[in-house]
């Protein structure tokens, strides 16, 4: 018998639509009913590719005894954290405050006023039943105590985020690098002990800092980590792409779910490494990661789906782990043995009696043996025939913004036109399916249905993706759209007095708290990416409103980062663009010159922003960047106008002349 989730579109909610627990989706009517019936609310938050969410569902939410205990004394509510990151953020903060740690599934007990009085994560069935019975008794017999707990915790949460302004400085940036060095794993790469998360923005920051500050150890930390993440089982050596994190110190055994945002950010990190080093292996890893995204996560009507499950047939990692016998069956004896020897597949196994393919034992991991690529394709086909992965097929605006950025950047740096085409198609999908007629964003699309007003991450991540796409194509329509989104960010989300962006809009549903988030977790915070967007717009357009907002935002971020700037690495990326020398290049021509892309491709041009003015886009640029109005467009060739440190040079008419000037003035 279906419950009240059966009309939802979220794959996670639909996974629970047949539970005997009478789940409801999040909405104001739930809390009105809770007040009317005088019941507390059981809130359960997760996502469809979450292994422990599945475990708790099978153990508890499909169980009649649990369902009776829940339905009798509580109003049960299910939330997909990927659809409603705002709701998740509020109650994850409560869990962290109560326990010092969090995760999913997130289990929270609320008063009818949405105030949390208990929070935790996965609970086995017997512990959940004990909690439910105790909470129901306390609700009946000690209501005042329960309400007092909710009031105290809510007051604490509402005080969070009162950040004092700080001063962006090179010293703050150096502190971040020092903190990374203190937790760096010299042997295996990465930071801290297991479990290890890739956190690609940390590595991008270290690579850029290394170049700007001439700091070799920062570069070594980043590259060694990138190498070992690829060598281990975190990378899917058969099908490409990365899992979400490693459960061990040496990146061998992952938590097998694959997420769009991880692979987009990791593609950005490996693209960055390729451009800094020109080592072919980093280009290869980028391609194999983006090819995985295009092959496995592309939606049937456009856009990219959220991710793939860790489980197959109810078994975590079954899809990925292999045995020598399977290799012999799929490839034959000789080729199967070669594959096993190269990828460390043994009779003993390295994961529950089977083997996760890896290159940890190969010192020449960057050199494929002959025909190994073809053997991987054969194994990929075999694996598909053996079992299947569940795919969460909803399309999220924020995550697609990151994918667009990765595809655009890799398309330019690796000279791969199809990646640029995919980025353009993603931009068009988001414009058509997830943007309203007045330019506002919606957060989720699935099966023809777009829903939920866009949050900070939707606007910030998409604006970032559009700016990367503009920088790769010089199509001014993408710059126009980025400016429109930034306008919405300032109007709907920004604290114009103290700085910082709120997680949801001022005209949207108002939750228990509206705390600004600065910390960069598995994904960068919307506040950090918004800062980078504002700084780039200020330099691309010359408009003071962007500069003023960027300065206020970076001051707020610097205050939030004090004490632990390493936890704010994307904000530190914005600091790099503000605190180290920058340059602005305006090019006038009948069309973007071909030599320009080679110039941008051959080496990192950190701190350089580029505008290309043509007859076709002159009017658009005059509206966006009024200072370009008086730049003449030559009938033939191109003119290059370079400004550095507030001083502009005479225009030159070729890249070689421009390179000589820019190198002399670094």
C-alpha positions in Angstrom: 0.0 0.0 0.0 1.4 3.4 -1.0 2.0 6.2 1.4 2.0 9.9 0.6 5.2 9.9 -1.3 3.8 8.1 -4.3 3.1 11.3 -6.3 6.6 12.7 -5.7 9.4 12.9 -8.4 12.4 12.4 -6.3 13.9 8.9 -6.8 14.8 8.8 -3.1 11.2 9.6 -2.0 9.8 7.1 -4.5 12.1 4.4 -3.0 10.1 4.9 0.2 6.6 5.2 -1.4 5.7 1.6 -0.5 6.9 1.7 3.1 4.4 0.9 5.8 5.6 4.1 7.5 3.1 6.8 6.4 5.8 9.2 5.0 4.9 12.7 4.0 7.0 15.0 1.9 8.3 18.2 3.5 5.8 21.1 3.5 4.0 23.5 5.7 0.9 21.4 5.9 2.9 18.7 7.8 3.6 21.1 10.6 0.0 22.4 10.6 -1.1 18.8 11.0 1.4 18.2 13.7 0.1 21.2 15.7 -3.5 20.0 15.1 -2.9 16.4 16.2 -0.3 17.4 18.9 2.4 15.0 17.5 6.1 15.5 17.1 7.7 15.0 13.7 10.1 12.2 12.7 12.3 13.7 10.0 14.4 11.3 7.9 16.8 12.8 5.3 18.9 10.9 2.8 19.5 10.4 -0.9 18.8 7.6 -3.4 22.4 6.4 -3.8 23.2 6.3 -0.1 24.2 2.8 1.1 23.3 3.3 4.8 20.0 4.9 3.8 19.2 1.6 2.0 20.2 -0.4 5.1 18.1 1.6 7.4 15.2 1.5 5.0 15.3 -2.3 4.8 15.9 -2.9 8.5 13.4 -0.4 9.8 11.2 1.5 7.4 9.9 -1.6 5.7 9.2 -3.2 9.1 5.7 -3.3 10.4 6.7 -3.0 14.0 8.7 0.1 13.3 5.9 1.5 11.1 3.3 1.1 13.9 5.6 2.9 16.4 6.2 5.7 14.0 2.6 6.1 12.7 1.0 6.0 16.2 3.1 8.7 17.9 4.8 10.8 15.1 4.2 12.5 11.8 6.9 11.0 9.6 8.6 13.2 6.9 11.0 12.2 4.2 13.4 14.7 2.6 15.8 14.2 -0.4 18.8 16.1 0.7 19.8 16.7 -2.9 16.5 18.3 -3.7 16.3 20.3 -0.5 19.8 21.2 0.6 18.4 24.1 2.6 16.3 21.7 4.9 19.3 19.3 5.2 21.7 22.1 6.2 19.4 23.3 9.0 19.1 19.9 10.6 22.6 18.6 9.8 23.8 21.6 11.8 21.6 20.4 14.7 23.1 16.9 14.4 26.6 18.3 14.5 25.8 20.5 17.5 24.4 17.6 19.4 26.9 14.9 18.4 30.0 16.5 16.9 29.5 14.5 13.7 26.8 13.9 11.1 26.0 12.0 8.0 23.2 10.2 6.2 20.6 8.9 6.8 19.9 11.8 9.1 17.3 11.2 11.7 15.8 14.1 13.6 12.9 14.5 16.0 11.1 17.9 15.8 8.4 19.8 17.6 5.5 21.0 15.5 7.3 24.3 15.4 10.2 22.6 13.4 12.5 22.8 16.4 14.9 19.8 16.8 15.1 18.0 20.1 17.0 14.9 19.1 19.3 14.2 16.1 21.4 11.4 14.9 22.3 9.3 11.8 21.9 5.6 11.1 20.2 3.6 13.8 19.7 -0.2 13.9 16.1 -1.3 14.3 16.3 -2.0 18.0 17.9 1.4 18.8 15.3 3.2 16.6 12.5 1.5 18.4 14.0 2.4 21.7 14.3 6.0 20.6 10.8 6.2 19.3 9.2 4.7 22.5 11.3 7.0 24.8 10.6 10.1 22.8 6.8 9.3 22.7 6.8 8.9 26.4 8.7 12.1 27.0 6.3 14.0 24.7 3.4 12.8 26.9 5.0 13.0 30.3 7.7 15.7 30.1 6.6 18.0 27.3 8.2 21.0 29.0 11.6 19.4 29.0 11.3 18.4 25.3 10.3 21.9 24.3 13.1 23.4 26.4 15.6 21.2 24.6 14.2 22.3 21.3 14.3 26.0 22.3 17.9 25.8 23.5 19.2 24.0 20.5 17.3 26.3 18.1 18.7 29.4 19.9 22.2 27.9 19.5 21.7 27.3 15.8 20.4 30.8 15.2 23.5 32.3 16.8 25.8 30.4 14.4 27.3 32.3 11.5 27.6 35.7 13.3 30.9 36.2 11.6 33.1 39.3 12.2 34.6 40.8 9.1 38.2 39.8 8.4 41.0 41.1 6.3 42.0 39.0 3.2 45.8 38.6 3.4 48.6 36.5 2.0 49.3 35.4 5.5 45.8 33.9 5.8 46.5 32.0 2.5 49.8 30.8 3.8 48.1 29.6 7.0 45.8 27.4 4.8 48.8 25.9 3.1 50.5 25.3 6.4 47.5 23.5 7.8 47.3 21.3 4.7 51.0 20.5 5.2 50.4 19.5 8.9 47.7 17.0 8.0 49.3 15.8 4.8 49.9 12.0 4.3 53.4 11.9 2.9 53.1 8.3 1.8 49.7 8.0 0.3 48.7 11.6 -0.3 45.6 13.3 0.9 45.0 14.9 4.3 44.2 13.3 7.6 43.3 9.7 8.3 40.7 7.4 6.8 38.1 7.9 5.5 39.7 10.2 2.9 37.7 12.5 0.7 39.1 13.8 -2.6 38.0 17.4 -2.0 39.4 18.6 -5.4 39.1 22.3 -4.6 41.9 21.8 -2.0 44.2 20.5 -4.7 43.3 23.2 -7.2 44.1 25.8 -4.5 47.5 24.2 -3.7 48.4 24.0 -7.4 47.6 27.7 -8.0 49.3 28.8 -4.8 52.4 26.8 -5.8 52.7 28.7 -9.1 51.9 32.1 -7.7 54.1 31.8 -4.6 56.8 29.5 -6.1 56.1 27.0 -3.4 57.2 23.5 -4.5 55.9 21.6 -1.5 52.3 22.8 -2.2 52.6 21.5 -5.7 54.0 18.2 -4.5 51.2 17.7 -2.0 48.6 18.3 -4.8 50.2 16.1 -7.5 51.1 13.2 -5.1 47.5 13.2 -3.9 46.1 13.3 -7.5 48.4 10.4 -8.5 47.4 8.1 -5.7 43.7 8.9 -5.9 43.9 7.7 -9.5 46.1 4.7 -8.7 43.8 3.3 -6.0 40.3 1.9 -6.3 38.7 5.3 -5.8 39.1 5.6 -9.5 37.1 3.1 -11.6 39.8 1.7 -13.8 37.3 -0.3 -15.9 34.6 2.3 -16.5 36.2 5.6 -15.6 35.1 8.1 -13.0 35.6 8.4 -9.3 33.7 7.1 -6.3 32.7 9.4 -3.5 35.5 8.7 -0.9 38.0 6.1 0.3 37.3 4.1 3.4 41.0 3.4 3.9 44.2 5.5 4.0 45.6 4.4 0.7 42.6 5.1 -1.6 42.1 1.4 -2.3 38.6 0.6 -1.0 36.0 3.3 -1.9 32.5 3.9 -0.8 31.4 2.9 -4.2 28.7 5.5 -5.0 29.6 7.9 -7.8 28.3 11.5 -7.7 28.2 14.0 -10.5 29.6 16.8 -8.4 32.7 14.8 -7.3 33.5 13.9 -10.9 33.0 17.4 -12.2 35.3 18.9 -9.5 37.9 16.1 -10.0 37.9 16.7 -13.7 38.6 20.4 -12.9 41.5 19.4 -10.6 43.1 17.0 -13.1 42.7 19.6 -15.9 44.4 22.0 -13.7 47.2 19.5 -13.0 47.6 18.9 -16.8 47.9 22.6 -17.6 50.5 23.1 -14.8 52.6 20.1 -15.7 51.8 19.1 -19.2 52.0 15.4 -18.0 49.8 13.3 -20.4 48.5 11.2 -17.5 46.5 14.1 -16.1 44.8 14.7 -19.5 44.0 11.0 -19.7 42.4 10.9 -16.3 40.4 14.0 -17.1 39.1 12.5 -20.3 38.2 9.2 -18.6 36.4 11.0 -15.9 34.4 13.3 -18.3 33.8 10.4 -20.7 32.3 8.5 -17.7 30.0 11.5 -17.0 28.9 11.8 -20.6 28.3 8.0 -21.0 26.7 7.1 -17.6 25.1 10.3 -16.3 23.7 12.0 -19.3 19.9 12.4 -19.0 17.7 11.3 -21.9 16.5 14.9 -22.5 19.7 16.7 -21.6 21.4 17.7 -18.4 23.3 15.3 -16.1 21.9 13.0 -13.5 23.0 13.0 -9.9 24.9 9.8 -9.6 25.0 6.0 -9.3 24.4 3.7 -6.3 27.1 1.9 -4.4 25.0 -1.2 -4.3 24.0 -3.8 -6.9 21.5 -6.5 -6.1 21.7 -5.2 -2.5 25.4 -5.8 -2.2 27.8 -2.9 -1.9 30.6 -2.9 -4.5 29.3 -6.0 -6.3 29.3 -4.2 -9.7 33.0 -3.3 -9.3 34.8 -6.1 -7.6 36.2 -8.9 -9.8 37.9 -12.3 -9.6 40.6 -14.0 -11.7 38.1 -16.5 -12.9 35.8 -13.8 -14.2 38.7 -12.2 -16.0 39.6 -15.5 -17.7 35.9 -16.0 -18.7 35.6 -12.5 -20.1 39.0 -12.0 -21.7 40.5 -15.5 -22.1 43.4 -17.0 -20.2 46.3 -15.0 -21.5 44.7 -11.5 -21.6 42.8 -12.2 -18.4 46.1 -12.9 -16.6 47.7 -9.8 -18.1 44.7 -7.7 -16.8 44.9 -9.3 -13.4 48.7 -8.7 -13.1 48.4 -5.0 -14.2 45.4 -4.2 -11.9 46.2 -6.2 -8.8 43.4 -8.8 -9.1 44.4 -11.9 -7.1 42.7 -15.1 -5.8 42.9 -13.7 -2.3 41.2 -10.5 -3.2 41.4 -7.1 -1.5 37.7 -6.6 -0.8 35.4 -9.3 0.7 37.1 -12.1 -1.3 37.2 -10.2 -4.6 39.5 -7.6 -6.0 39.0 -3.9 -6.7 41.1 -3.1 -9.8 43.9 -0.7 -8.8 47.4 0.5 -9.8 48.9 0.8 -6.3 51.5 -1.8 -7.1 52.5 -0.3 -10.5 55.4 2.3 -10.3 54.8 3.0 -14.1 51.1 3.6 -13.5 51.1 6.3 -16.2 52.1 3.9 -19.0 49.4 1.5 -20.1 50.6 -1.9 -21.4 49.8 -2.6 -25.0 46.1 -3.2 -25.8 45.1 -2.5 -22.1 42.5 0.1 -23.3 40.8 -2.4 -25.5 40.8 -5.0 -22.6 39.2 -2.4 -20.4 36.4 -1.9 -22.9 35.8 -5.7 -23.0 35.6 -5.8 -19.2 33.3 -2.8 -19.1 30.9 -4.6 -21.4 31.2 -7.8 -19.3 30.5 -5.9 -16.1 27.4 -4.3 -17.6 26.0 -7.7 -18.6 26.7 -9.1 -15.1 24.7 -6.7 -12.9 23.4 -3.1 -12.9 23.6 0.1 -10.9 20.7 2.2 -9.8 21.0 5.7 -11.2 19.4 8.7 -9.5 18.2 10.4 -12.7 17.1 13.8 -11.4 18.9 16.8 -12.7 20.1 19.4 -10.2 20.9 22.9 -11.4 23.8 23.4 -9.0 25.6 20.2 -9.8 25.1 20.7 -13.6 26.7 24.1 -13.2 29.8 22.4 -11.9 29.7 19.8 -14.7 29.4 22.7 -17.2 32.5 24.4 -15.7 34.5 21.1 -15.9 33.5 20.4 -19.5 34.2 24.0 -20.6 37.6 24.1 -18.9 38.7 20.7 -20.2 37.3 21.5 -23.7 39.6 24.5 -23.9 42.7 23.1 -22.2 42.6 19.7 -23.8 41.4 21.0 -27.1 38.4 18.6 -27.1 35.5 20.3 -29.0 33.0 17.7 -27.9 33.4 18.7 -24.3 32.6 22.3 -25.2 29.6 21.1 -27.2 28.4 19.1 -24.1 28.9 22.2 -21.9 26.8 24.3 -24.4 24.1 21.7 -24.4 24.0 21.7 -20.6 23.7 25.4 -20.6 20.8 25.3 -23.0 19.0 22.5 -21.0 19.2 24.6 -17.8 18.0 27.7 -19.6 15.1 25.8 -21.1 14.0 23.5 -18.3 15.2 25.1 -15.1 14.9 28.8 -15.7 11.6 30.7 -15.3 10.5 33.4 -17.7 11.7 36.1 -15.3 15.2 34.6 -15.0 14.8 32.8 -11.7 16.1 29.3 -11.3 14.5 26.1 -10.2 16.6 23.5 -8.4 15.5 20.1 -9.8 14.2 18.6 -13.0 13.0 15.1 -13.4 10.7 13.3 -15.8 9.4 16.6 -17.3 8.8 18.3 -14.0 10.9 21.2 -12.6 10.5 22.1 -9.0 11.8 23.9 -5.9 13.0 27.5 -6.0 16.7 27.8 -6.7 19.0 28.2 -3.7 22.4 29.9 -3.3 24.3 27.0 -4.8 22.1 26.9 -7.8 22.7 30.5 -8.7 26.4 30.6 -7.7 27.5 27.3 -9.3 25.6 28.0 -12.5 27.0 31.5 -12.8 30.5 30.0 -12.3 29.8 27.4 -15.0 28.6 30.1 -17.4 31.8 32.2 -16.8 34.0 29.2 -17.5 32.0 28.6 -20.7 32.4 32.2 -21.7 36.1 32.0 -21.1 36.3 28.9 -23.3 34.0 30.2 -26.2 33.8 34.0 -25.8 30.1 33.7 -26.6 28.8 36.9 -24.9 25.4 35.3 -24.2 26.9 33.2 -21.5 28.4 36.4 -19.9 25.0 38.0 -20.1 23.4 35.0 -18.3 26.1 35.0 -15.6 25.4 38.7 -14.9 21.7 38.0 -14.6 22.3 35.3 -12.1 24.7 37.5 -10.1 22.0 40.2 -10.0 19.6 37.7 -8.5 22.3 36.6 -6.0 22.7 40.2 -4.7 18.9 40.9 -4.7 17.7 37.7 -3.1 20.5 36.2 -1.1 23.1 38.8 -0.1 23.6 40.5 3.2 24.5 43.9 1.9 25.5 45.2 5.4 27.8 42.5 6.7 28.5 40.4 3.7 27.8 36.7 3.1 25.0 35.0 1.2 22.1 33.3 2.8 21.4 29.7 1.7 17.9 30.4 0.4 16.1 33.5 -1.0 14.5 36.3 1.1 11.3 35.7 -0.8 11.3 31.9 -0.4 10.1 29.5 2.3 11.6 30.6 5.6 13.1 27.7 7.6 14.0 27.6 11.3 17.4 29.2 10.6 18.9 31.2 7.7 22.5 30.7 8.7 25.2 31.6 6.2 27.6 28.7 5.4 31.2 29.4 4.6 32.9 26.0 5.1 34.0 24.1 2.0 33.1 20.5 2.4 32.9 17.8 -0.4 31.6 20.7 -2.5 32.7 24.3 -2.2 30.3 26.5 -0.4 28.0 28.7 -2.4 29.5 31.7 -0.6 33.0 30.8 -1.8 32.0 30.3 -5.4 29.9 33.5 -5.3 33.0 35.4 -4.2 34.9 34.2 -7.2 32.0 35.0 -9.5 31.8 38.6 -8.2 35.5 39.2 -8.6 35.6 37.9 -12.1 32.6 40.0 -13.1 34.2 43.1 -11.6 37.2 42.6 -13.7 35.4 41.5 -16.9 32.9 44.4 -16.8 34.7 47.1 -14.9 31.5 47.8 -13.0 32.0 49.0 -9.4 28.9 47.3 -8.1 30.5 44.0 -8.6 33.7 45.2 -7.0 32.0 46.6 -4.0 30.0 43.4 -3.4 33.1 41.3 -4.0 35.2 43.2 -1.4 32.4 42.9 1.2 32.0 39.2 0.5 35.7 38.4 0.7 35.9 40.4 4.0 33.1 38.2 5.4 34.8 35.0 4.1 38.2 36.1 5.6 36.4 36.5 8.9 34.7 33.1 8.6 38.0 31.4 7.6 40.1 32.7 10.5 41.4 29.9 12.6 41.0 27.2 9.9 41.5 28.7 6.4 42.3 25.2 5.1 38.6 24.5 5.5 37.8 27.3 3.1 40.0 26.4 0.2 37.7 27.8 -2.5 37.5 31.0 -0.6 41.3 31.0 -0.6 41.1 30.6 -4.4 39.2 33.9 -4.5 41.9 35.4 -2.3 44.5 34.3 -4.8 42.7 36.3 -7.5 42.5 39.3 -5.3 45.9 39.3 -3.5 48.3 38.4 -6.4 48.8 40.4 -9.6 46.0 40.3 -12.1 45.6 41.3 -15.7 42.8 42.2 -18.0 42.9 41.5 -21.7 40.5 43.0 -24.3 40.7 41.8 -27.8 38.9 43.4 -30.7 38.5 41.4 -33.9 35.9 40.3 -36.4 35.8 36.9 -34.6 37.8 35.4 -31.7 41.3 34.7 -33.1 42.4 31.1 -33.2 45.8 31.9 -31.8 44.1 33.1 -28.6 42.9 29.7 -27.6 46.4 28.3 -28.1 47.7 31.0 -25.8 45.2 30.2 -23.1 45.7 26.5 -23.5 49.5 26.3 -23.3 50.0 27.4 -19.7 47.9 28.5 -16.7 47.1 32.2 -17.1 46.3 32.8 -13.5 44.7 36.1 -12.7 44.0 36.9 -16.4 40.5 37.7 -17.6 39.7 38.0 -21.3 37.0 39.8 -23.2 36.6 39.5 -27.0 34.7 42.3 -28.7 33.4 41.7 -32.2 30.9 43.4 -34.5 28.3 40.8 -33.5 28.6 41.3 -29.7 29.6 44.9 -29.4 26.2 46.1 -28.3 26.0 43.3 -25.7 29.4 44.1 -24.3 28.7 47.8 -24.2 25.7 47.1 -21.9 27.7 44.6 -19.7 31.1 46.3 -19.8 30.6 49.9 -20.8 34.4 50.6 -20.9 34.6 48.5 -24.1 32.3 50.9 -26.0 35.2 52.9 -27.4 37.5 50.1 -28.4 37.7 50.0 -32.2 37.3 46.8 -34.1 39.8 46.4 -36.9 38.6 45.4 -40.4 41.3 42.6 -40.4 43.3 40.9 -37.8 43.0 41.6 -34.1 44.1 44.2 -31.6 45.2 43.1 -28.1 44.8 45.5 -25.2 46.5 44.4 -22.0 46.2 46.1 -18.6 48.1 45.1 -15.5 48.3 46.6 -12.1 46.1 49.5 -13.1 48.2 50.4 -16.1 47.3 49.7 -19.7 49.9 49.2 -22.5 49.7 50.2 -26.1 47.7 47.6 -28.1 49.6 45.0 -30.1 48.3 43.0 -33.0 49.6 39.5 -32.3 49.9 37.0 -29.5 53.7 36.7 -29.7 54.0 40.4 -28.9 51.4 40.1 -26.1 53.3 37.1 -24.6 56.6 39.1 -24.6 54.9 42.0 -22.8 53.1 39.8 -20.3 56.2 37.7 -19.5 58.4 40.8 -19.0 55.9 42.2 -16.6 55.1 39.3 -14.4 
